[in-house]
Amino acid sequence: MTDKVIDRRADILGGTPVFSGTRVPVRILIEHLEAGDRLDDFLDSFPTVSRSQAIEVLARAKEVIAGHSSEAAA
């Protein structure tokens, strides 16, 4: 799967979802937020991830959790 925000390919970290154009796993953003870090802290630590990418991933997660996405039905 490849789109402008998330990339999942077998040749990049064995298919782990990463922010497109990077090798930064999407789960790292969630782990930082769970640990109490601010979004800016994450972005400072991973400068290859853009603010817009991080915001889009969080928006998608919110949609899935709220049940407003076709992915939530899967």
C-alpha positions in Angstrom: 0.0 0.0 0.0 1.3 3.4 -0.9 -0.4 6.8 -0.6 0.9 10.3 0.2 1.0 9.7 3.9 1.6 6.0 4.7 3.8 3.6 2.8 3.8 -0.2 3.3 6.2 -2.2 1.1 8.0 -5.4 1.7 11.3 -3.8 0.9 10.9 -1.1 3.6 11.1 -2.5 7.2 9.5 -5.8 6.0 6.2 -4.1 5.2 5.8 -2.2 8.5 3.6 0.9 7.8 5.9 4.0 7.6 5.5 7.6 6.8 5.8 7.9 3.0 9.3 8.9 1.9 10.8 7.8 5.3 11.8 4.7 7.2 9.9 6.0 10.3 7.2 3.5 11.4 3.8 5.1 12.0 3.6 3.3 15.3 6.5 5.4 16.6 4.2 8.5 16.5 1.6 6.7 18.6 4.3 5.4 21.1 5.6 9.0 21.5 2.1 10.3 22.2 1.3 7.5 24.6 4.5 8.3 26.5 3.3 11.9 27.0 5.5 13.5 24.3 4.1 16.4 22.3 3.7 16.2 18.6 6.5 18.8 18.3 8.8 16.5 20.3 8.1 13.7 17.8 8.7 15.9 14.8 12.0 17.2 16.3 13.1 13.6 16.8 12.1 12.6 13.3 12.6 15.6 10.9 11.9 13.5 7.8 8.2 13.3 8.9 6.3 16.4 8.1 3.7 18.0 10.4 1.0 17.4 7.7 1.9 13.7 7.5 1.6 13.3 11.3 -1.7 15.2 11.5 -3.1 13.2 8.7 -2.2 9.9 10.4 -3.8 11.1 13.6 -6.9 12.1 11.7 -7.1 8.7 10.1 -6.7 7.0 13.4 -9.4 9.2 14.9 -11.8 8.2 12.1 -11.1 4.5 12.5 -11.6 4.7 16.3 -14.8 6.7 15.9 -16.1 4.2 13.3 -16.3 6.8 10.5 -14.0 5.0 8.1 -14.6 2.1 5.7 -11.4 0.6 7.3 -13.2 0.3 10.6 -15.7 -2.1 9.2 -13.1 -4.5 8.0 
